[in-house]
């Protein structure tokens, strides 16, 4: 309380407007360390101030008796006193009492006219902290909405498969998780519900039969298979001219090229093509990004990954949770996975999260991610450039850290050499 009174003598860091302060107070998350009673009282006080009192040369001040404040908020006298003390200890206001302990009137002191009431100028000094809390609240609400949508999407798939298999117990468990997800805002609890729903989906997920997907080859018949003598390897491929009057000329084409063609065919069959191979070639351009690189450039991903060396599937799962933390909606993430591929969408999320950690401002992350997906579908998105830039920045940071650590050691070695040369000078010719 005394610290808040003393800081009024220093210039404030910002001069927010009245309605900006009011909207910020109303949008603060539940985790903000103020009770509902104290927050309601502070909102009513800000509402009753004049808009011009929040200018740079003015001071927002409230002149109100306790009876007036009780009429504004509907609180009792004891609840009002507790709320005022809580706000004063939190540094949200500074009480200015008269000589007789009354508020709401002006009194003539020795140094001139003094104000009696509550000074709300302390909110100017709390403004950066309020903005930080507001941003964290928005991020938390976006992550909660993302996890709830992800659980609902998995529930739809589990319900369909459970009805097909007649597994009533799995359907009832999924419905229970769906009811519980609405009753909590805790991120850890929702992640646990999401893991439970993924386990239910793994229980009823249909197993693909590789024999069904294999191409059916027609049986060989001795009647329709012609008997032909094998062609010599060195003879090559021969072509004949259409002029039947002249004797047939045999032109040998690439007699030794058959082996090279077969080798090229085998090399192409070593790596089967994936559905997103074309998009990956256009988006990532073959960037050699390892799991260690992604975990290094994006520290937030390291806290989510369950393994120190995750594979592509684990990176995709971690990036899915990270997308909810930075403000990307679940529907946008799902669209990105369908359009670009799960790993490519994960790399886009990692790039966005790294840029935000480096101080870049992305005001609308969901719209920004949708724009990246649209550019990827059109073929104009090249994430390899961003990844190479992050790699260069990481290399510069490592070189600077190594230079700082090697500086004292190098200086000590030079000092030892200079001392040795002084003790044993080199003889000149």
C-alpha positions as a LaTeX table, in Angstrom:
\begin{tabular}{lrrr}
\hline
Residue & $x$ (\AA) & $y$ (\AA) & $z$ (\AA) \\
\hline
Unk1 & 0.00 & 0.00 & 0.00 \\
Unk2 & 2.80 & 2.39 & 0.90 \\
Unk3 & 4.71 & 1.39 & $-2.22$ \\
Unk4 & 1.71 & 2.26 & $-4.39$ \\
Unk5 & 1.48 & 5.63 & $-2.64$ \\
Unk6 & 5.19 & 6.36 & $-3.18$ \\
Unk7 & 5.19 & 5.42 & $-6.86$ \\
Unk8 & 2.65 & 8.15 & $-7.64$ \\
Unk9 & 5.54 & 10.61 & $-7.48$ \\
Unk10 & 7.25 & 8.92 & $-10.48$ \\
Unk11 & 6.04 & 9.27 & $-14.09$ \\
Unk12 & 3.73 & 6.39 & $-15.09$ \\
Unk13 & 4.68 & 4.03 & $-17.94$ \\
Unk14 & 1.42 & 4.63 & $-19.85$ \\
Unk15 & $-1.69$ & 6.81 & $-19.95$ \\
Unk16 & $-4.55$ & 4.49 & $-20.98$ \\
Unk17 & $-8.02$ & 5.80 & $-21.69$ \\
Unk18 & $-10.98$ & 5.19 & $-19.42$ \\
Unk19 & $-12.76$ & 2.66 & $-21.61$ \\
Unk20 & $-9.51$ & 0.84 & $-22.40$ \\
Unk21 & $-8.97$ & 0.32 & $-18.68$ \\
Unk22 & $-12.59$ & $-0.70$ & $-18.17$ \\
Unk23 & $-12.55$ & $-3.26$ & $-21.01$ \\
Unk24 & $-9.27$ & $-4.68$ & $-19.76$ \\
Unk25 & $-10.63$ & $-5.16$ & $-16.24$ \\
Unk26 & $-13.72$ & $-6.90$ & $-17.58$ \\
Unk27 & $-11.68$ & $-9.23$ & $-19.80$ \\
Unk28 & $-9.17$ & $-10.31$ & $-17.14$ \\
Unk29 & $-9.01$ & $-14.10$ & $-16.61$ \\
Unk30 & $-10.29$ & $-15.83$ & $-13.52$ \\
Unk31 & $-6.73$ & $-16.59$ & $-12.44$ \\
Unk32 & $-6.07$ & $-12.87$ & $-11.83$ \\
Unk33 & $-5.38$ & $-12.42$ & $-8.08$ \\
Unk34 & $-8.51$ & $-10.39$ & $-7.27$ \\
Unk35 & $-11.77$ & $-11.61$ & $-5.85$ \\
Unk36 & $-15.02$ & $-11.03$ & $-7.69$ \\
Unk37 & $-16.11$ & $-8.48$ & $-5.09$ \\
Unk38 & $-12.94$ & $-6.39$ & $-5.38$ \\
Unk39 & $-12.99$ & $-6.54$ & $-9.17$ \\
Unk40 & $-16.62$ & $-5.44$ & $-9.31$ \\
Unk41 & $-15.92$ & $-2.52$ & $-6.98$ \\
Unk42 & $-12.94$ & $-1.40$ & $-9.10$ \\
Unk43 & $-15.02$ & $-1.59$ & $-12.30$ \\
Unk44 & $-17.77$ & 0.55 & $-10.75$ \\
Unk45 & $-15.19$ & 3.12 & $-9.65$ \\
Unk46 & $-13.69$ & 3.35 & $-13.13$ \\
Unk47 & $-17.19$ & 3.68 & $-14.63$ \\
Unk48 & $-17.96$ & 6.68 & $-12.40$ \\
Unk49 & $-14.82$ & 8.64 & $-13.37$ \\
Unk50 & $-14.86$ & 11.31 & $-16.06$ \\
Unk51 & $-13.18$ & 10.33 & $-19.38$ \\
Unk52 & $-11.10$ & 13.52 & $-19.42$ \\
Unk53 & $-9.66$ & 12.68 & $-15.98$ \\
Unk54 & $-7.58$ & 9.92 & $-17.60$ \\
Unk55 & $-5.60$ & 12.41 & $-19.69$ \\
Unk56 & $-1.87$ & 12.88 & $-19.15$ \\
Unk57 & $-2.19$ & 16.04 & $-17.04$ \\
Unk58 & $-5.19$ & 14.85 & $-14.98$ \\
Unk59 & $-5.70$ & 12.36 & $-12.17$ \\
Unk60 & $-8.60$ & 9.87 & $-12.09$ \\
Unk61 & $-10.20$ & 10.27 & $-8.68$ \\
Unk62 & $-13.37$ & 9.07 & $-6.94$ \\
Unk63 & $-15.27$ & 11.18 & $-4.38$ \\
Unk64 & $-17.79$ & 8.84 & $-2.76$ \\
Unk65 & $-19.06$ & 8.07 & 0.73 \\
Unk66 & $-19.20$ & 4.48 & 1.93 \\
Unk67 & $-22.98$ & 4.63 & 1.60 \\
Unk68 & $-22.61$ & 5.67 & $-2.04$ \\
Unk69 & $-20.18$ & 2.83 & $-2.76$ \\
Unk70 & $-22.52$ & 0.38 & $-1.02$ \\
Unk71 & $-25.35$ & 1.61 & $-3.24$ \\
Unk72 & $-23.22$ & 1.17 & $-6.39$ \\
Unk73 & $-22.15$ & $-2.38$ & $-5.62$ \\
Unk74 & $-24.82$ & $-3.75$ & $-3.25$ \\
Unk75 & $-22.15$ & $-4.74$ & $-0.69$ \\
Unk76 & $-22.35$ & $-4.51$ & 3.07 \\
Unk77 & $-20.06$ & $-2.20$ & 4.98 \\
Unk78 & $-17.76$ & $-5.01$ & 6.11 \\
Unk79 & $-17.55$ & $-6.49$ & 2.57 \\
Unk80 & $-16.85$ & $-3.02$ & 1.18 \\
Unk81 & $-14.00$ & $-2.48$ & 3.64 \\
Unk82 & $-12.49$ & $-5.87$ & 2.79 \\
Unk83 & $-12.66$ & $-5.10$ & $-0.94$ \\
Unk84 & $-11.06$ & $-1.67$ & $-0.48$ \\
Unk85 & $-8.25$ & $-3.17$ & 1.58 \\
Unk86 & $-7.69$ & $-5.89$ & $-1.03$ \\
Unk87 & $-7.48$ & $-3.34$ & $-3.85$ \\
Unk88 & $-5.13$ & $-1.14$ & $-1.83$ \\
Unk89 & $-2.81$ & $-4.06$ & $-1.01$ \\
Unk90 & $-2.80$ & $-5.10$ & $-4.69$ \\
Unk91 & $-1.77$ & $-1.56$ & $-5.70$ \\
Unk92 & $-4.91$ & $-0.89$ & $-7.76$ \\
Unk93 & $-5.85$ & 2.29 & $-5.89$ \\
Unk94 & $-4.61$ & 4.59 & $-3.13$ \\
Unk95 & $-7.08$ & 5.62 & $-0.37$ \\
Unk96 & $-6.86$ & 9.27 & 0.59 \\
Unk97 & $-8.59$ & 9.78 & 3.96 \\
Unk98 & $-9.41$ & 13.00 & 5.75 \\
Unk99 & $-8.39$ & 14.00 & 9.24 \\
Unk100 & $-11.51$ & 12.46 & 10.72 \\
Unk101 & $-11.25$ & 9.26 & 8.62 \\
Unk102 & $-14.12$ & 10.24 & 6.30 \\
Unk103 & $-14.09$ & 10.19 & 2.53 \\
Unk104 & $-16.15$ & 11.83 & $-0.14$ \\
Unk105 & $-15.57$ & 15.46 & 0.82 \\
Unk106 & $-12.81$ & 18.03 & 0.47 \\
Unk107 & $-11.15$ & 19.59 & 3.46 \\
Unk108 & $-8.89$ & 22.58 & 3.85 \\
Unk109 & $-5.45$ & 21.56 & 5.08 \\
Unk110 & $-2.39$ & 23.51 & 5.95 \\
Unk111 & $-0.88$ & 23.23 & 2.46 \\
Unk112 & $-4.05$ & 24.13 & 0.60 \\
Unk113 & $-6.89$ & 22.10 & $-0.86$ \\
Unk114 & $-6.50$ & 18.32 & $-0.43$ \\
Unk115 & $-8.49$ & 15.56 & $-2.10$ \\
Unk116 & $-10.26$ & 12.93 & $-0.04$ \\
Unk117 & $-11.36$ & 9.69 & $-1.66$ \\
Unk118 & $-9.65$ & 7.08 & $-3.87$ \\
Unk119 & $-6.94$ & 7.77 & $-6.42$ \\
Unk120 & $-7.12$ & 5.44 & $-9.42$ \\
Unk121 & $-3.86$ & 6.70 & $-10.91$ \\
Unk122 & $-2.20$ & 3.48 & $-9.67$ \\
Unk123 & $-3.85$ & 1.66 & $-12.58$ \\
Unk124 & $-1.47$ & 3.51 & $-14.91$ \\
Unk125 & 1.46 & 1.82 & $-13.16$ \\
Unk126 & $-0.30$ & $-1.56$ & $-13.25$ \\
Unk127 & $-1.13$ & $-1.20$ & $-16.98$ \\
Unk128 & 1.78 & $-3.34$ & $-18.38$ \\
Unk129 & 1.00 & $-6.13$ & $-15.91$ \\
Unk130 & $-2.69$ & $-5.96$ & $-16.81$ \\
Unk131 & $-1.87$ & $-6.26$ & $-20.50$ \\
Unk132 & 0.31 & $-9.29$ & $-19.81$ \\
Unk133 & $-2.47$ & $-10.95$ & $-17.81$ \\
Unk134 & $-4.97$ & $-10.13$ & $-20.55$ \\
Unk135 & $-2.78$ & $-11.76$ & $-23.22$ \\
Unk136 & $-2.23$ & $-14.85$ & $-21.09$ \\
Unk137 & $-5.99$ & $-15.07$ & $-20.52$ \\
Unk138 & $-6.68$ & $-14.90$ & $-24.24$ \\
Unk139 & $-4.08$ & $-17.56$ & $-24.90$ \\
Unk140 & $-5.53$ & $-19.79$ & $-22.20$ \\
Unk141 & $-9.07$ & $-19.41$ & $-23.56$ \\
Unk142 & $-7.86$ & $-20.24$ & $-27.08$ \\
Unk143 & $-6.06$ & $-23.34$ & $-25.83$ \\
Unk144 & $-9.10$ & $-24.47$ & $-23.84$ \\
Unk145 & $-11.33$ & $-24.06$ & $-26.90$ \\
Unk146 & $-8.79$ & $-25.94$ & $-29.02$ \\
Unk147 & $-8.66$ & $-28.91$ & $-26.65$ \\
Unk148 & $-12.44$ & $-29.04$ & $-26.31$ \\
Unk149 & $-12.86$ & $-29.10$ & $-30.10$ \\
Unk150 & $-10.20$ & $-31.81$ & $-30.42$ \\
Unk151 & $-11.99$ & $-33.96$ & $-27.83$ \\
Unk152 & $-15.33$ & $-33.42$ & $-29.60$ \\
Unk153 & $-13.80$ & $-34.42$ & $-32.95$ \\
Unk154 & $-12.38$ & $-37.63$ & $-31.50$ \\
Unk155 & $-15.69$ & $-38.35$ & $-29.75$ \\
Unk156 & $-17.52$ & $-38.28$ & $-33.08$ \\
Unk157 & $-15.15$ & $-40.84$ & $-34.55$ \\
Unk158 & $-15.26$ & $-43.03$ & $-31.43$ \\
Unk159 & $-19.06$ & $-42.95$ & $-31.36$ \\
Unk160 & $-19.37$ & $-44.04$ & $-34.98$ \\
Unk161 & $-16.93$ & $-46.93$ & $-34.62$ \\
Unk162 & $-18.40$ & $-47.99$ & $-31.26$ \\
Unk163 & $-21.90$ & $-48.18$ & $-32.80$ \\
Unk164 & $-20.53$ & $-50.19$ & $-35.68$ \\
Unk165 & $-18.80$ & $-52.65$ & $-33.33$ \\
Unk166 & $-21.60$ & $-52.67$ & $-30.75$ \\
Unk167 & $-19.23$ & $-51.54$ & $-27.98$ \\
Unk168 & $-21.59$ & $-49.76$ & $-25.61$ \\
Unk169 & $-19.04$ & $-49.37$ & $-22.80$ \\
Unk170 & $-16.66$ & $-47.35$ & $-25.00$ \\
Unk171 & $-19.51$ & $-45.11$ & $-26.20$ \\
Unk172 & $-20.61$ & $-44.42$ & $-22.61$ \\
Unk173 & $-17.03$ & $-43.61$ & $-21.56$ \\
Unk174 & $-16.65$ & $-41.21$ & $-24.48$ \\
Unk175 & $-19.93$ & $-39.51$ & $-23.55$ \\
Unk176 & $-18.71$ & $-39.14$ & $-19.96$ \\
Unk177 & $-15.48$ & $-37.46$ & $-21.12$ \\
Unk178 & $-17.54$ & $-35.14$ & $-23.33$ \\
Unk179 & $-19.57$ & $-34.04$ & $-20.29$ \\
Unk180 & $-16.50$ & $-33.53$ & $-18.12$ \\
Unk181 & $-14.67$ & $-31.37$ & $-20.67$ \\
Unk182 & $-17.25$ & $-28.60$ & $-20.20$ \\
Unk183 & $-16.82$ & $-28.45$ & $-16.45$ \\
Unk184 & $-13.17$ & $-27.40$ & $-16.30$ \\
Unk185 & $-10.86$ & $-24.73$ & $-17.68$ \\
Unk186 & $-7.60$ & $-26.32$ & $-16.50$ \\
Unk187 & $-5.24$ & $-27.12$ & $-19.34$ \\
Unk188 & $-3.71$ & $-30.17$ & $-17.60$ \\
Unk189 & $-7.14$ & $-31.70$ & $-16.96$ \\
Unk190 & $-8.25$ & $-31.17$ & $-20.56$ \\
Unk191 & $-5.02$ & $-32.73$ & $-21.84$ \\
Unk192 & $-5.77$ & $-35.76$ & $-19.68$ \\
Unk193 & $-9.29$ & $-35.97$ & $-21.16$ \\
Unk194 & $-7.79$ & $-35.70$ & $-24.64$ \\
Unk195 & $-5.39$ & $-38.57$ & $-23.92$ \\
Unk196 & $-8.30$ & $-40.65$ & $-22.61$ \\
Unk197 & $-10.28$ & $-40.00$ & $-25.77$ \\
Unk198 & $-7.27$ & $-40.96$ & $-27.90$ \\
Unk199 & $-7.01$ & $-44.23$ & $-25.98$ \\
Unk200 & $-10.71$ & $-44.91$ & $-26.66$ \\
Unk201 & $-10.17$ & $-44.17$ & $-30.34$ \\
Unk202 & $-7.22$ & $-46.59$ & $-30.43$ \\
Unk203 & $-9.47$ & $-49.23$ & $-28.85$ \\
Unk204 & $-12.16$ & $-49.06$ & $-31.54$ \\
Unk205 & $-10.01$ & $-47.95$ & $-34.49$ \\
Unk206 & $-10.43$ & $-50.33$ & $-37.41$ \\
Unk207 & $-7.31$ & $-52.33$ & $-38.28$ \\
Unk208 & $-6.40$ & $-52.21$ & $-41.92$ \\
Unk209 & $-5.84$ & $-55.57$ & $-43.57$ \\
Unk210 & $-2.83$ & $-55.40$ & $-45.89$ \\
Unk211 & $-4.18$ & $-58.32$ & $-47.92$ \\
Unk212 & $-7.26$ & $-56.28$ & $-48.85$ \\
Unk213 & $-5.24$ & $-53.33$ & $-50.10$ \\
Unk214 & $-2.86$ & $-55.45$ & $-52.20$ \\
Unk215 & $-3.63$ & $-55.47$ & $-55.93$ \\
Unk216 & $-5.31$ & $-58.60$ & $-57.20$ \\
Unk217 & $-3.22$ & $-60.34$ & $-59.84$ \\
Unk218 & $-5.02$ & $-62.47$ & $-62.42$ \\
Unk219 & $-4.03$ & $-66.15$ & $-62.39$ \\
Unk220 & $-1.64$ & $-67.23$ & $-65.01$ \\
Unk221 & $-3.07$ & $-69.48$ & $-67.68$ \\
Unk222 & $-1.01$ & $-71.71$ & $-69.91$ \\
Unk223 & $-3.42$ & $-71.18$ & $-72.80$ \\
Unk224 & $-3.11$ & $-67.39$ & $-72.96$ \\
Unk225 & 0.61 & $-67.17$ & $-72.17$ \\
Unk226 & 2.61 & $-67.19$ & $-75.39$ \\
Unk227 & 5.88 & $-69.01$ & $-75.47$ \\
Unk228 & 8.69 & $-66.76$ & $-76.65$ \\
Unk229 & 12.38 & $-67.21$ & $-76.77$ \\
Unk230 & 14.26 & $-64.83$ & $-74.49$ \\
Unk231 & 16.00 & $-61.89$ & $-76.14$ \\
Unk232 & 19.73 & $-61.62$ & $-75.81$ \\
Unk233 & 20.88 & $-58.85$ & $-73.45$ \\
Unk234 & 23.52 & $-57.58$ & $-75.81$ \\
Unk235 & 21.24 & $-57.43$ & $-78.79$ \\
Unk236 & 19.34 & $-54.44$ & $-77.44$ \\
Unk237 & 16.09 & $-53.10$ & $-78.89$ \\
Unk238 & 15.71 & $-53.23$ & $-82.67$ \\
Unk239 & 13.47 & $-51.22$ & $-84.94$ \\
Unk240 & 12.59 & $-51.90$ & $-88.58$ \\
Unk241 & 11.68 & $-49.44$ & $-91.28$ \\
Unk242 & 8.20 & $-49.58$ & $-92.81$ \\
Unk243 & 9.46 & $-49.79$ & $-96.40$ \\
Unk244 & 9.01 & $-53.48$ & $-97.20$ \\
Unk245 & 10.68 & $-53.23$ & $-100.60$ \\
Unk246 & 14.08 & $-52.66$ & $-99.13$ \\
Unk247 & 15.84 & $-55.24$ & $-97.04$ \\
Unk248 & 15.21 & $-54.89$ & $-93.32$ \\
Unk249 & 17.77 & $-52.90$ & $-91.40$ \\
Unk250 & 18.36 & $-53.67$ & $-87.77$ \\
Unk251 & 19.32 & $-50.58$ & $-85.77$ \\
Unk252 & 20.72 & $-51.36$ & $-82.33$ \\
Unk253 & 19.64 & $-48.76$ & $-79.76$ \\
Unk254 & 21.42 & $-48.55$ & $-76.39$ \\
Unk255 & 22.66 & $-52.13$ & $-76.11$ \\
Unk256 & 24.06 & $-51.46$ & $-72.62$ \\
Unk257 & 21.33 & $-49.07$ & $-71.41$ \\
Unk258 & 18.95 & $-51.76$ & $-70.15$ \\
Unk259 & 20.86 & $-52.28$ & $-66.91$ \\
Unk260 & 20.94 & $-48.53$ & $-66.20$ \\
Unk261 & 17.17 & $-48.22$ & $-66.67$ \\
Unk262 & 16.54 & $-51.14$ & $-64.34$ \\
Unk263 & 18.77 & $-49.55$ & $-61.67$ \\
Unk264 & 16.87 & $-46.27$ & $-61.95$ \\
Unk265 & 13.57 & $-48.07$ & $-61.58$ \\
Unk266 & 14.79 & $-49.88$ & $-58.46$ \\
Unk267 & 16.01 & $-46.60$ & $-56.94$ \\
Unk268 & 12.60 & $-45.04$ & $-57.50$ \\
Unk269 & 10.90 & $-47.97$ & $-55.77$ \\
Unk270 & 13.04 & $-47.78$ & $-52.62$ \\
Unk271 & 11.14 & $-44.78$ & $-51.17$ \\
Unk272 & 7.39 & $-45.04$ & $-51.73$ \\
Unk273 & 5.65 & $-41.77$ & $-52.40$ \\
Unk274 & 3.49 & $-40.26$ & $-49.65$ \\
Unk275 & 0.28 & $-38.29$ & $-50.16$ \\
Unk276 & 1.99 & $-35.03$ & $-49.16$ \\
Unk277 & 5.27 & $-35.66$ & $-50.96$ \\
Unk278 & 4.57 & $-33.08$ & $-53.65$ \\
Unk279 & 3.54 & $-30.44$ & $-51.14$ \\
Unk280 & 6.52 & $-31.22$ & $-48.94$ \\
Unk281 & 8.84 & $-30.76$ & $-51.89$ \\
Unk282 & 7.33 & $-27.35$ & $-52.60$ \\
Unk283 & 7.00 & $-26.19$ & $-48.96$ \\
Unk284 & 10.10 & $-27.57$ & $-47.23$ \\
Unk285 & 12.29 & $-28.06$ & $-50.32$ \\
Unk286 & 14.07 & $-30.97$ & $-48.64$ \\
Unk287 & 15.25 & $-28.97$ & $-45.63$ \\
Unk288 & 17.33 & $-31.31$ & $-43.41$ \\
Unk289 & 15.50 & $-30.51$ & $-40.19$ \\
Unk290 & 16.05 & $-32.95$ & $-37.33$ \\
Unk291 & 14.09 & $-33.26$ & $-34.11$ \\
Unk292 & 16.98 & $-31.69$ & $-32.20$ \\
Unk293 & 16.85 & $-28.65$ & $-34.48$ \\
Unk294 & 13.11 & $-28.12$ & $-33.99$ \\
Unk295 & 13.38 & $-28.55$ & $-30.21$ \\
Unk296 & 16.28 & $-26.08$ & $-30.11$ \\
Unk297 & 14.71 & $-23.28$ & $-32.13$ \\
Unk298 & 11.33 & $-23.66$ & $-30.38$ \\
Unk299 & 11.77 & $-24.04$ & $-26.59$ \\
Unk300 & 8.00 & $-24.21$ & $-26.05$ \\
Unk301 & 7.93 & $-27.44$ & $-28.07$ \\
Unk302 & 10.49 & $-29.01$ & $-25.74$ \\
Unk303 & 8.12 & $-28.75$ & $-22.78$ \\
Unk304 & 5.32 & $-30.52$ & $-24.66$ \\
Unk305 & 7.23 & $-33.38$ & $-26.32$ \\
Unk306 & 7.26 & $-36.59$ & $-24.33$ \\
Unk307 & 10.60 & $-37.68$ & $-25.82$ \\
Unk308 & 13.97 & $-35.96$ & $-26.15$ \\
Unk309 & 14.31 & $-37.26$ & $-29.72$ \\
Unk310 & 10.76 & $-37.29$ & $-31.10$ \\
Unk311 & 9.86 & $-38.66$ & $-34.50$ \\
Unk312 & 7.51 & $-37.04$ & $-37.00$ \\
Unk313 & 4.38 & $-38.41$ & $-35.35$ \\
Unk314 & 5.41 & $-37.13$ & $-31.91$ \\
Unk315 & 6.37 & $-33.74$ & $-33.36$ \\
Unk316 & 2.93 & $-33.56$ & $-34.95$ \\
Unk317 & 1.20 & $-34.34$ & $-31.64$ \\
Unk318 & 3.28 & $-31.73$ & $-29.81$ \\
Unk319 & 2.68 & $-29.13$ & $-32.52$ \\
Unk320 & $-1.07$ & $-29.80$ & $-32.26$ \\
Unk321 & $-1.03$ & $-28.76$ & $-28.60$ \\
Unk322 & 1.33 & $-25.88$ & $-29.37$ \\
Unk323 & $-1.05$ & $-24.54$ & $-32.01$ \\
Unk324 & $-3.75$ & $-24.20$ & $-29.39$ \\
Unk325 & $-1.36$ & $-22.33$ & $-27.09$ \\
Unk326 & $-0.45$ & $-19.70$ & $-29.68$ \\
Unk327 & $-4.07$ & $-19.05$ & $-30.69$ \\
Unk328 & $-4.76$ & $-21.33$ & $-33.68$ \\
Unk329 & $-8.22$ & $-22.88$ & $-33.72$ \\
Unk330 & $-8.70$ & $-26.63$ & $-33.97$ \\
Unk331 & $-10.64$ & $-26.38$ & $-37.23$ \\
Unk332 & $-7.79$ & $-24.38$ & $-38.78$ \\
Unk333 & $-5.28$ & $-26.96$ & $-37.59$ \\
Unk334 & $-7.39$ & $-29.77$ & $-38.98$ \\
Unk335 & $-7.71$ & $-27.97$ & $-42.32$ \\
Unk336 & $-3.94$ & $-27.47$ & $-42.44$ \\
Unk337 & $-3.31$ & $-31.15$ & $-41.79$ \\
Unk338 & $-5.66$ & $-32.15$ & $-44.60$ \\
Unk339 & $-4.35$ & $-29.58$ & $-47.10$ \\
Unk340 & $-0.61$ & $-29.65$ & $-46.36$ \\
Unk341 & 0.01 & $-32.80$ & $-44.39$ \\
Unk342 & 0.39 & $-33.23$ & $-40.64$ \\
Unk343 & 4.17 & $-32.79$ & $-40.54$ \\
Unk344 & 4.11 & $-29.75$ & $-42.86$ \\
Unk345 & 1.38 & $-28.12$ & $-40.76$ \\
Unk346 & 3.45 & $-28.87$ & $-37.64$ \\
Unk347 & 6.48 & $-27.13$ & $-39.16$ \\
Unk348 & 4.34 & $-24.07$ & $-39.96$ \\
Unk349 & 3.16 & $-23.95$ & $-36.33$ \\
Unk350 & 6.76 & $-24.28$ & $-35.08$ \\
Unk351 & 7.86 & $-21.39$ & $-37.30$ \\
Unk352 & 5.00 & $-19.20$ & $-36.00$ \\
Unk353 & 5.75 & $-20.05$ & $-32.35$ \\
Unk354 & 9.46 & $-19.33$ & $-32.84$ \\
Unk355 & 8.72 & $-15.95$ & $-34.38$ \\
Unk356 & 6.47 & $-15.04$ & $-31.46$ \\
Unk357 & 9.20 & $-16.07$ & $-29.01$ \\
Unk358 & 11.66 & $-13.84$ & $-30.86$ \\
Unk359 & 9.39 & $-10.82$ & $-30.31$ \\
Unk360 & 7.46 & $-10.63$ & $-33.58$ \\
Unk361 & 3.81 & $-9.68$ & $-33.16$ \\
Unk362 & 1.15 & $-11.89$ & $-34.76$ \\
Unk363 & $-2.17$ & $-10.25$ & $-33.92$ \\
Unk364 & $-4.45$ & $-12.91$ & $-35.40$ \\
Unk365 & $-2.65$ & $-16.29$ & $-35.30$ \\
Unk366 & $-5.64$ & $-18.24$ & $-36.61$ \\
Unk367 & $-6.01$ & $-16.05$ & $-39.71$ \\
Unk368 & $-2.23$ & $-16.05$ & $-40.18$ \\
Unk369 & $-2.13$ & $-19.86$ & $-40.15$ \\
Unk370 & $-5.03$ & $-20.08$ & $-42.59$ \\
Unk371 & $-3.16$ & $-17.71$ & $-44.93$ \\
Unk372 & $-0.10$ & $-20.01$ & $-44.74$ \\
Unk373 & $-2.27$ & $-23.01$ & $-45.61$ \\
Unk374 & $-3.80$ & $-21.17$ & $-48.56$ \\
Unk375 & $-0.36$ & $-20.21$ & $-49.85$ \\
Unk376 & 0.79 & $-23.81$ & $-49.43$ \\
Unk377 & $-2.13$ & $-25.08$ & $-51.52$ \\
Unk378 & $-1.33$ & $-22.54$ & $-54.24$ \\
Unk379 & 2.33 & $-23.55$ & $-54.18$ \\
Unk380 & 3.67 & $-20.13$ & $-53.08$ \\
Unk381 & 4.68 & $-21.11$ & $-49.53$ \\
Unk382 & 8.36 & $-21.93$ & $-48.99$ \\
Unk383 & 9.06 & $-22.65$ & $-45.34$ \\
Unk384 & 12.62 & $-23.66$ & $-46.09$ \\
Unk385 & 13.59 & $-19.97$ & $-46.23$ \\
Unk386 & 12.25 & $-19.36$ & $-42.74$ \\
Unk387 & 13.92 & $-22.53$ & $-41.47$ \\
Unk388 & 17.29 & $-21.55$ & $-42.96$ \\
Unk389 & 16.93 & $-18.09$ & $-41.37$ \\
Unk390 & 16.24 & $-19.71$ & $-37.99$ \\
Unk391 & 19.23 & $-21.97$ & $-38.50$ \\
Unk392 & 21.49 & $-18.98$ & $-39.24$ \\
Unk393 & 20.20 & $-17.16$ & $-36.16$ \\
Unk394 & 20.85 & $-20.24$ & $-34.04$ \\
Unk395 & 24.38 & $-20.54$ & $-35.46$ \\
Unk396 & 25.09 & $-16.88$ & $-34.67$ \\
Unk397 & 23.88 & $-17.30$ & $-31.09$ \\
Unk398 & 26.05 & $-20.39$ & $-30.63$ \\
Unk399 & 29.12 & $-18.63$ & $-32.06$ \\
Unk400 & 28.58 & $-15.63$ & $-29.79$ \\
Unk401 & 28.22 & $-17.85$ & $-26.73$ \\
Unk402 & 31.33 & $-19.84$ & $-27.67$ \\
Unk403 & 33.26 & $-16.60$ & $-28.27$ \\
Unk404 & 32.29 & $-15.26$ & $-24.86$ \\
Unk405 & 33.28 & $-18.47$ & $-23.14$ \\
Unk406 & 36.55 & $-18.77$ & $-25.06$ \\
Unk407 & 37.51 & $-15.13$ & $-24.53$ \\
Unk408 & 38.85 & $-15.41$ & $-20.92$ \\
Unk409 & 40.64 & $-18.67$ & $-21.71$ \\
Unk410 & 42.34 & $-17.15$ & $-24.76$ \\
Unk411 & 43.37 & $-14.09$ & $-22.76$ \\
Unk412 & 44.90 & $-16.26$ & $-20.03$ \\
Unk413 & 46.89 & $-18.23$ & $-22.61$ \\
Unk414 & 48.22 & $-14.99$ & $-24.13$ \\
Unk415 & 49.21 & $-13.70$ & $-20.68$ \\
Unk416 & 51.10 & $-16.93$ & $-19.94$ \\
Unk417 & 52.98 & $-16.67$ & $-23.22$ \\
Unk418 & 53.94 & $-13.02$ & $-22.57$ \\
Unk419 & 55.23 & $-13.93$ & $-19.09$ \\
Unk420 & 57.26 & $-16.80$ & $-20.49$ \\
Unk421 & 58.84 & $-14.58$ & $-23.15$ \\
Unk422 & 59.82 & $-12.03$ & $-20.52$ \\
Unk423 & 61.49 & $-14.68$ & $-18.38$ \\
Unk424 & 63.25 & $-16.35$ & $-21.31$ \\
Unk425 & 63.92 & $-13.76$ & $-24.01$ \\
Unk426 & 64.79 & $-14.99$ & $-27.44$ \\
Unk427 & 68.43 & $-14.37$ & $-28.40$ \\
Unk428 & 68.81 & $-12.10$ & $-31.37$ \\
Unk429 & 71.36 & $-12.81$ & $-34.07$ \\
\hline
\end{tabular}
